[in-house]
Amino acid sequence: MLKQILIIVFFALLSSSLLAQQPTREELEKQRNELKKELEQIERLKQENANKTKGTYAEWKLANDKVVLQDRVIDNINKDIYLLDNNMYTIQRDINKYDRLLDTLKQEYAKSMVYAYRNRSNYDFINFIFSAKSFNDAIKRISYLKSYRNYRQMQGENILRTQELRRKRMEELSGVKEKKTVVLEDKSKEMNALEKQKLEKDRILAELKKKGKQLDNQFAAKNKQVKKLNSMITAAIDRATKAAIAKAKEDEIKRLAGMPKPVTNPVTNVGTSPKPLKSPTIKKPTVTNVSVLLNADNAALNTRFENRGLPWPVDKGYILMHFGLQELPSGTKYPSPGLTIGTEIGSTVKSVFEGEVSAVATMDNMQVVVLQHGRYFTTYSNLSSVSVRKGEHVSTGQVLGRVMANDEGVGSIDFIMSNEKNNFDPEQWLRRKGN
């Protein structure tokens, strides 16, 4: 028996916690509006790049993003409908409760009215009082009659109050039903839009599959470019590590030079030569759990960098390719080292955080900038021009260069984030669009 009670209590607590986690209708509506804004932005990008992106990976990516966002809009609407259904169920349950209460109140009121009708004459009233055995008993009977009259009045008021509560809940139910009708109409429109978007996506996918080899060749060339880019980043990190080690050794030498020299013991025994003092050894710093790049000069810099919420490297843009292993429309896998961000050709590329220019290089007719932010590095590739020099200190938001067209003729940059060990996902560090 105890086990059954514990199981019931467990599921009651679980259901209450799940209900507490559910978003409100206001939150769902806010999310839906944000999703629709993203859809509108993607549609604007498609229209603006209609000539450039036609029959390209960028066109397919935009179409695919629209389908994904449209699915999320519909999922949001379904959650809204679920909340409305729950609300309607709760209101209807209250109405049923009021109906049962009204039936009970009306039956009791009818009985009291019948009783009052049967004992309506003044003779019965006076006879009831004067039949008392004592004066105190008569007073009690008068008090009883007054209480009974008040009770009947209260019964009537309770009926009116319950009817008013029921009326309000009926109005609420009607309002919720109207809202649900509007939401269902919205869902129908969004479902129709989703079907059109899926057809558009499938059409673009079929076109890309026809020229799948051409697309694969483009990304094979891009993959070779990425390997060169990773080598450049690794070289920049190695140089920064060696410079940090050299500086640490130099600081240690200066520290030891500033220490007081040890006093040698005077020679007490003639003919006995004193043992020579050992010179202190300088240990070479090694990259352990605490990065050699994380020295006193940039510890505060790293703390601020690790707070995340970094600005985007371009003012307006959309993600053409996410970080990690990506599957192309042809089915080929492509290891993306960072984010490929589509944007207007010639638009400015900016530093996402303050730091030092670690490398500026030309690679396959494009410019590349690598910045060091303490133990972190950011790389900006596919630039048509560069406006900074190696060794220069840059601030957050400073212009580094301008965007050039990629192999498909679409403006884009490759944005990579690294530490001394590997690349990592920039989306986890950049602030959400619109923030």
Beta strands, then each sheet from edge to edge (+ up, - down):
strand 1: 318-321
strand 2: 324-327
strand 3: 333-336
strand 4: 339-342
strand 5: 348-350
strand 6: 355-363
strand 7: 366-373
strand 8: 376-386
strand 9: 393-394
strand 10: 399-405
strand 11: 411-418
strand 12: 423-424
sheet 1: 1+ 4- 11+ 8- 7+ 6- 9+
sheet 2: 1+ 4- 11+ 10- 5+
sheet 3: 1+ 4- 11+ 12-
sheet 4: 2+ 3-
end
